[in-house]
Amino acid sequence: MDPETAHLVAIRLASLNLSPIDRTTNDKILESTVWGKTFPTPIGLAAGFDKHAEAIDGLLRMGFSFVEVF
């Protein structure tokens, strides 16, 4: 599968909540607070992956602490 098709499939599956679900418990030592907002881990998804904000909920369920869209 070419990269563009793989990207489209990943976004589509996440938008349908068919992506993996992170069921792990985060260690408190990983918690970060930035501008008054607390994140459970420092791992987020940078802008560009979900350009049209189609799969935010599915990506957050995968375990990202934040998903940046524009």
SVG drawing of the C-alpha trace seen along z (x, -y; Angstrom):
<svg xmlns="http://www.w3.org/2000/svg" viewBox="-17 -29 25 31">
<polyline fill="none" stroke="black" stroke-width="0.4" points="0.0,0.0 1.4,-3.4 1.9,-5.9 -0.9,-8.2 -3.4,-5.4 -2.2,-4.1 -2.7,-7.6 -6.2,-7.8 -7.1,-4.4 -5.7,-5.2 -7.7,-8.5 -10.9,-6.7 -10.5,-3.9 -9.8,-6.3 -12.8,-8.5 -15.0,-5.4 -13.6,-4.5 -12.0,-1.3 -8.5,-2.2 -6.8,-0.5 -7.7,-1.7 -5.1,-2.5 -6.1,-0.7 -2.9,-1.3 -2.7,-3.4 -0.4,-6.4 2.3,-6.9 1.9,-10.3 5.6,-11.0 4.8,-11.5 2.1,-14.2 2.9,-17.7 1.1,-21.0 1.4,-23.7 -0.4,-27.0 -2.7,-25.6 -3.7,-22.5 -2.6,-19.1 -1.6,-16.3 -1.4,-12.7 1.8,-12.1 4.0,-14.2 3.1,-12.2 0.8,-14.0 0.1,-14.0 1.4,-17.0 -0.5,-19.0 -0.5,-17.5 -1.7,-13.9 -5.4,-14.8 -5.5,-17.9 -9.3,-18.0 -10.0,-17.1 -11.9,-14.0 -10.5,-11.5 -9.8,-13.5 -11.7,-11.2 -10.3,-8.0 -6.7,-9.4 -7.2,-10.4 -8.5,-6.9 -5.3,-5.5 -3.5,-7.2 -2.3,-10.5 -2.5,-13.2 -3.3,-15.8 -4.1,-16.0 -3.1,-19.1 -5.2,-20.1 -5.3,-23.2"/>
</svg>
